[in-house]
Amino acid sequence: MKWHLSVLFNGAKLAIIQLITKEFQKYFFQKTYIFFRLHIGTFQEESTAYINTRHRLAFIAFFRNFAPISITMDKTQKVLIYDSLSQHFRQADAAEVPPGEIIMNLPPEQPGAAQKKSIEAMHRTDIEHFRTQRKMPVAVVLDNIRSLNNIGSIFRTCDGFACSGIILCGITATPPSPEIHKTALGAELSMNWHYRTSTREAIEELRREGYTIVCLEQVHGSVALQDFLPDPTAKYALIVGNEVDGVDPGIVADADLYLEIPQSGTKHSLNVAVATAVTLWEFYRHSDIVGKV
């Protein structure tokens, strides 16, 4: 069923927005819901995962027509704009933005209320700087990981904790891949990664480079993660295994150290991407780069 929405544009012109099909209506309201639910900082980081380039301009056009109803003359408040250079939404001061570029007003800050940090406030580095900055001396070895979403998640975690590199082994897929990008969100571009046909080849190479081979696996004699204290002078290669079979037994036998994440529930293991993140946090929080860029 056709329906029409009329809004006031530039104080004089009547803009008529026609949403013709139910399919377009469904698409529009899904994206609008996501838009309002996401914090501006998160939306800036992940907008490309939700709204593709083909629809972004239509999305902006709607709000530029619709938003003037709610735009006030308070120049101290924050507004949402679209940065065409970076192709991201971002917040700005209303006083610094021409009215025609304002998509919508952002909610005012509430005194005393906790405010989510924006990307700017978190002082995130860019890819060029990240590649040259000092890293945590931990490389992550993926032993035949089958899920591309898990691979992408591990890329993102390794970026967040500034790991020295990722080695993708066996059946583990490699970038570029839309499915890896879906969860990596660009970390596959920032992280230093290599592919090896076998995990054994990877760990032999890492051992020659002076890495201590650490296996994340449930074995007799493993060290509980909360009891592990990394040597600040050592380099570690953390091996994580296949979603069904875990780390290959032959690789387990060749490791120097075994780490295990204690659990209290009914399940015997965690998702490999989750387990990798938990373990890397332990390395990271004991490192001398924690919180630094």
Secondary structure by P-SEA (a helix, b strand, c coil): cbbbbbbbccccbbbbbbbccaaaaaaaaaaaaaaaaccaaaaaacccccccccaaaaaaaaaaacccccccccccbbbbbbcccccccccccccccccccccccccccccccbbbbcccccccccaaaaaccccccbbbbbcccccaaaaaaaaaaaaaacccbbbbccccccccccccccccccccccccccccccaaaaaaaaaaabbbbbbbcccccccccccccccccbbbbbbbbcccccccaaaaaaccbbbbbbbccccccccaaaaaaaaaaaaaaaccccccc
